[in-house]
């Protein structure tokens, strides 16, 4: 999708995620949503596909093609491939016109990144064609994107469950008061499902099947004891494809074990929050964003654990991208926070 090349359309916000990259264009809204994946030919290093077209190759590629995710757990794990991916996305939104690459870019970073990792993000975005690059923490961008009053003398708590990490932060007066980050996200839940089914049933399923199981079952309670899900995969003994029935509670238990790490991070952050800010969180609730926040039963589980209201952001998948976009319209806030 391409647009007229005025100054407004040359200011963009980027949610550079481990699973997906979203781009917000000033005056236009979110105009790109692509997978953060590249398909590369092993022998030559040639990039064959980028984004969603590369993601569709997962589990289907021949041995001479590898799928690369240049962002891992919120950090640039491969500088060159990150630059190539961003160049491709910029070409998409600017129709390949090198004279009209972005002048100003706001891009998210994880709370746990080092100064060296921050510089890697800035350089990757600049080498992809940007002129000015500003960084904003995921939690700040997510809070802005959900319209939380982050600059007011009132505290907000936001939980961002991404593909590779979960970040929990309390925000007040435009800054982060306390935070915790754990290396558990949607991919870890998928892997837990794959490993459990492999070990218990001697049965192999792919990443996309695990994702489907996770979405359909979630944190199923014991009352779902008689519910089954039919799963297609490969028998590791016969090497032949077959179907098995998986009980809802057994998957719910496996996911619950991984989710316990996130629960502990939330409780730890609440314990570290100044007592004077707790009434604000009780009033405003704990806000959930990110794809992992959609896990069936998670919102109820955290509400039970914390005894606080827990709200799923209406735009939970887009919150960070929308937040970077909001910063494009407020230079004072941008310079204060970045």
C-alpha positions as CSV (number, residue, x, y, z in Angstrom):
1,X,0.0,0.0,0.0
2,X,1.5,3.4,-1.0
3,X,0.5,7.0,-0.3
4,X,1.2,10.5,-1.5
5,X,4.7,11.6,-0.4
6,X,4.0,14.7,1.8
7,X,5.8,15.4,5.0
8,X,3.1,13.8,7.1
9,X,3.4,10.5,5.3
10,X,7.1,10.4,5.9
11,X,6.7,10.2,9.7
12,X,6.1,6.6,10.8
13,X,5.9,4.6,14.0
14,X,7.1,1.0,14.0
15,X,6.1,-1.9,16.3
16,X,9.1,-4.1,15.7
17,X,8.0,-7.4,17.2
18,X,9.4,-10.9,17.4
19,X,6.3,-12.2,15.6
20,X,5.0,-9.2,13.6
21,X,6.0,-5.8,12.4
22,X,3.3,-3.1,12.3
23,X,3.9,0.4,10.7
24,X,1.8,3.4,11.6
25,X,1.9,6.4,9.2
26,X,1.1,9.8,10.5
27,X,-2.3,10.9,9.2
28,X,-3.1,7.4,7.9
29,X,-3.1,5.0,10.8
30,X,-1.7,1.5,10.7
31,X,-0.8,0.8,7.1
32,X,1.3,-2.3,7.3
33,X,1.0,-5.5,9.3
34,X,3.5,-8.2,8.3
35,X,5.2,-11.2,9.9
36,X,8.8,-10.5,11.1
37,X,10.2,-13.4,9.1
38,X,12.5,-13.9,6.1
39,X,12.8,-16.9,3.8
40,X,16.5,-17.3,2.7
41,X,18.2,-19.7,0.3
42,X,21.0,-21.4,2.2
43,X,23.5,-21.7,-0.6
44,X,23.4,-18.2,-1.9
45,X,22.0,-16.2,1.0
46,X,19.3,-14.8,-1.3
47,X,16.2,-13.5,0.3
48,X,13.3,-15.3,-1.3
49,X,10.4,-13.9,0.7
50,X,9.7,-11.4,3.5
51,X,6.8,-11.0,5.9
52,X,3.5,-12.9,5.6
53,X,4.6,-14.7,2.4
54,X,7.6,-16.1,4.3
55,X,5.5,-17.1,7.3
56,X,3.2,-19.2,5.0
57,X,6.3,-21.3,4.3
58,X,6.7,-22.5,7.9
59,X,6.7,-26.2,8.0
60,X,6.6,-26.4,4.2
61,X,10.1,-25.4,3.1
62,X,12.6,-27.7,1.3
63,X,16.0,-28.2,3.1
64,X,17.8,-25.5,1.0
65,X,15.5,-22.8,2.3
66,X,15.6,-21.5,5.9
67,X,13.2,-19.2,7.7
68,X,14.8,-16.5,9.8
69,X,13.3,-14.4,12.6
70,X,15.6,-11.4,13.0
71,X,13.9,-10.2,16.2
72,X,14.2,-12.6,19.1
73,X,12.6,-11.9,22.5
74,X,12.3,-8.2,21.7
75,X,15.9,-7.8,20.7
76,X,17.6,-7.5,17.2
77,X,19.3,-10.9,17.0
78,X,20.5,-10.5,13.4
79,X,21.3,-6.9,12.3
80,X,21.7,-7.6,8.6
81,X,18.4,-9.4,8.3
82,X,16.5,-6.8,10.4
83,X,17.8,-4.1,8.0
84,X,16.8,-6.2,4.9
85,X,13.3,-6.8,6.4
86,X,12.7,-3.1,7.2
87,X,14.0,-2.0,3.7
88,X,11.4,-4.4,2.2
89,X,8.6,-3.0,4.3
90,X,9.6,0.6,3.6
91,X,9.6,-0.2,-0.1
92,X,6.1,-1.6,0.2
93,X,4.6,1.5,1.8
94,X,6.6,4.0,-0.3
95,X,6.3,2.1,-3.6
96,X,10.0,1.6,-3.8
97,X,10.7,5.4,-4.2
98,X,14.1,5.8,-2.6
99,X,13.6,9.6,-2.5
100,X,10.6,9.3,-0.2
101,X,11.9,7.1,2.6
102,X,10.8,8.1,6.1
103,X,12.2,11.3,7.6
104,X,11.2,10.5,11.2
105,X,10.7,7.1,12.8
106,X,9.5,6.2,16.3
107,X,10.3,2.5,17.1
108,X,9.6,0.4,20.2
109,X,12.2,-1.4,22.3
110,X,12.0,-3.9,25.1
111,X,12.5,-2.7,28.7
112,X,15.4,-5.1,29.1
113,X,17.5,-4.0,26.1
114,X,21.1,-2.8,26.7
115,X,22.5,0.5,25.3
116,X,24.4,-1.6,22.6
117,X,21.1,-3.3,21.6
118,X,19.4,0.1,21.4
119,X,22.1,1.4,19.1
120,X,21.6,-1.7,16.9
121,X,17.9,-0.9,16.5
122,X,18.7,2.7,15.6
123,X,21.3,1.7,13.1
124,X,19.1,-1.0,11.5
125,X,16.3,1.5,11.0
126,X,18.7,4.2,9.7
127,X,20.4,1.8,7.3
128,X,17.0,0.8,6.0
129,X,16.5,4.4,5.0
130,X,15.2,6.5,7.9
131,X,16.7,9.9,8.7
132,X,15.7,10.4,12.4
133,X,15.1,7.5,14.8
134,X,13.5,7.8,18.3
135,X,13.1,4.9,20.7
136,X,10.3,4.3,23.1
137,X,9.8,1.4,25.6
138,X,7.1,-1.1,24.7
139,X,5.2,-0.4,27.9
140,X,5.1,3.4,27.3
141,X,4.0,3.0,23.7
142,X,1.4,0.4,24.7
143,X,0.0,2.6,27.4
144,X,-0.3,5.5,25.0
145,X,-2.0,3.3,22.4
146,X,-4.6,2.3,25.0
147,X,-5.2,5.9,25.9
148,X,-3.9,5.6,29.5
149,X,-3.2,9.0,31.1
150,X,0.5,8.3,31.4
151,X,1.6,11.9,32.0
152,X,-0.9,12.5,34.8
153,X,-0.2,12.1,38.6
154,X,-1.9,8.7,38.5
155,X,-0.5,5.2,38.1
156,X,-1.3,2.7,35.4
157,X,-0.2,-0.9,35.2
158,X,0.3,-2.5,31.8
159,X,1.1,-6.2,31.0
160,X,2.4,-6.8,27.5
161,X,2.5,-10.5,26.5
162,X,4.4,-10.7,23.3
163,X,5.8,-13.6,21.2
164,X,9.0,-14.1,23.2
165,X,8.8,-11.9,26.3
166,X,6.3,-10.5,28.8
167,X,6.8,-7.1,30.3
168,X,5.0,-5.7,33.3
169,X,5.3,-2.0,34.2
170,X,3.8,0.6,36.4
171,X,3.7,4.0,34.7
172,X,3.2,7.4,36.3
173,X,4.0,11.0,35.3
174,X,5.4,9.9,31.9
175,X,7.9,7.5,33.3
176,X,8.2,3.9,34.5
177,X,8.1,3.5,38.2
178,X,8.9,-0.2,38.4
179,X,8.9,-3.1,36.0
180,X,9.7,-6.8,35.4
181,X,10.4,-8.7,32.3
182,X,10.3,-12.5,31.8
183,X,11.4,-14.6,28.8
184,X,8.0,-16.2,28.4
185,X,5.6,-15.4,25.6
186,X,3.3,-16.9,22.9
187,X,6.1,-18.9,21.3
188,X,7.0,-20.6,24.6
189,X,3.4,-21.7,25.1
190,X,3.4,-23.2,21.6
191,X,6.7,-25.0,22.3
192,X,5.2,-26.3,25.6
193,X,2.3,-27.8,23.7
194,X,4.6,-29.4,21.1
195,X,6.9,-30.9,23.7
196,X,4.1,-32.2,25.9
197,X,2.3,-34.0,23.0
198,X,5.6,-35.4,21.7
199,X,6.5,-36.8,25.1
200,X,3.1,-38.1,26.2
201,X,1.7,-39.4,22.8
202,X,4.9,-40.0,20.8
203,X,3.3,-37.7,18.4
204,X,4.7,-34.8,16.4
205,X,2.8,-31.6,15.6
206,X,4.0,-28.4,13.9
207,X,4.2,-24.9,15.1
208,X,0.9,-23.8,13.5
209,X,-1.0,-26.8,14.9
210,X,0.3,-26.0,18.4
211,X,-0.8,-22.3,18.0
212,X,-4.3,-23.6,17.0
213,X,-4.5,-25.9,20.0
214,X,-3.4,-23.0,22.3
215,X,-6.0,-20.7,20.9
216,X,-8.9,-23.2,21.0
217,X,-8.1,-24.6,24.5
218,X,-6.3,-22.0,26.5
219,X,-6.3,-22.3,30.3
220,X,-9.2,-24.8,30.2
221,X,-10.6,-25.5,33.8
222,X,-11.3,-29.0,35.1
223,X,-15.0,-28.5,34.2
224,X,-13.9,-29.0,30.6
225,X,-12.8,-32.6,31.4
226,X,-15.0,-34.2,28.8
227,X,-14.0,-31.8,26.0
228,X,-11.6,-33.1,23.4
229,X,-9.8,-31.6,20.4
230,X,-8.9,-33.7,17.4
231,X,-5.3,-33.1,16.3
232,X,-3.6,-34.2,13.1
233,X,0.2,-34.9,13.1
234,X,2.8,-37.7,12.6
235,X,3.2,-40.8,14.7
236,X,6.8,-40.9,15.7
237,X,6.8,-44.8,15.8
238,X,5.2,-45.6,12.4
239,X,6.3,-42.3,10.8
240,X,2.8,-42.1,9.4
241,X,0.2,-39.3,9.7
242,X,-2.7,-39.9,12.0
243,X,-5.2,-38.2,14.4
244,X,-5.3,-38.2,18.1
245,X,-7.8,-36.7,20.6
246,X,-6.4,-34.3,23.2
247,X,-8.2,-33.5,26.4
248,X,-8.8,-29.8,27.2
249,X,-7.6,-29.9,30.8
250,X,-4.2,-31.6,30.0
251,X,-3.3,-28.7,27.7
252,X,-4.8,-26.2,30.1
253,X,-2.5,-27.6,32.8
254,X,0.6,-27.4,30.6
255,X,-0.1,-23.8,29.6
256,X,-0.9,-22.9,33.2
257,X,2.6,-24.1,34.2
258,X,4.2,-21.7,31.8
259,X,1.8,-18.9,32.6
260,X,2.8,-19.1,36.3
261,X,6.0,-17.3,35.4
262,X,4.0,-14.4,34.1
263,X,1.7,-14.5,37.1
264,X,4.8,-14.2,39.4
265,X,6.1,-11.3,37.4
266,X,2.8,-9.4,37.8
267,X,2.7,-10.2,41.6
268,X,6.4,-9.1,42.0
269,X,5.7,-5.8,40.2
270,X,2.7,-5.1,42.4
271,X,4.9,-5.8,45.5
272,X,7.5,-3.4,44.2
273,X,4.9,-0.7,43.5
274,X,4.9,2.2,46.0
275,X,1.9,1.9,48.3
276,X,0.7,5.4,47.4
277,X,0.1,4.2,43.8
278,X,-1.8,1.0,44.6
279,X,-5.2,2.8,44.9
280,X,-4.7,4.1,41.3
281,X,-4.2,0.6,40.0
282,X,-7.2,-0.6,41.9
283,X,-9.3,2.1,40.3
284,X,-7.8,1.9,36.7
285,X,-7.3,-1.9,36.7
286,X,-4.4,-3.9,35.2
287,X,-4.4,-3.5,31.4
288,X,-3.5,-6.4,29.2
289,X,-2.0,-6.0,25.7
290,X,-0.2,-8.2,23.2
291,X,-1.3,-11.3,21.4
292,X,-0.7,-13.5,24.5
293,X,-3.3,-11.5,26.4
294,X,-6.0,-13.2,24.3
295,X,-5.2,-16.6,25.8
296,X,-8.5,-18.1,26.9
297,X,-9.0,-17.8,30.7
298,X,-5.9,-15.6,31.3
299,X,-7.7,-12.4,32.2
300,X,-9.9,-14.2,34.7
301,X,-6.9,-16.0,36.2
302,X,-5.0,-12.8,36.8
303,X,-8.1,-11.1,38.3
304,X,-8.4,-14.0,40.7
305,X,-4.8,-13.9,41.7
306,X,-4.4,-10.2,42.2
307,X,-8.0,-9.4,43.5
308,X,-7.9,-6.4,41.1
309,X,-9.9,-5.5,38.0
310,X,-8.1,-6.8,34.9
311,X,-9.0,-5.3,31.5
312,X,-8.1,-6.6,28.1
313,X,-7.3,-3.6,25.9
314,X,-9.8,-3.2,23.0
315,X,-6.9,-2.8,20.6
316,X,-4.5,-5.2,22.4
317,X,-2.8,-6.3,19.2
318,X,-2.2,-2.8,17.9
319,X,-1.6,-0.9,21.1
320,X,2.2,-0.5,20.7
321,X,1.9,0.6,17.1
322,X,-0.8,3.1,17.9
323,X,1.3,4.4,20.7
324,X,4.3,5.1,18.5
325,X,1.9,6.9,16.1
326,X,0.7,9.1,18.9
327,X,4.2,10.2,19.7
328,X,4.6,11.4,16.1
329,X,2.1,14.1,16.8
330,X,3.6,15.3,20.1
331,X,7.3,16.3,19.7
332,X,7.6,17.5,23.3
333,X,6.4,14.1,24.6
334,X,8.6,12.3,22.1
335,X,11.8,14.2,23.2
336,X,10.9,13.7,26.8
337,X,10.3,10.0,26.7
338,X,12.7,8.8,24.0
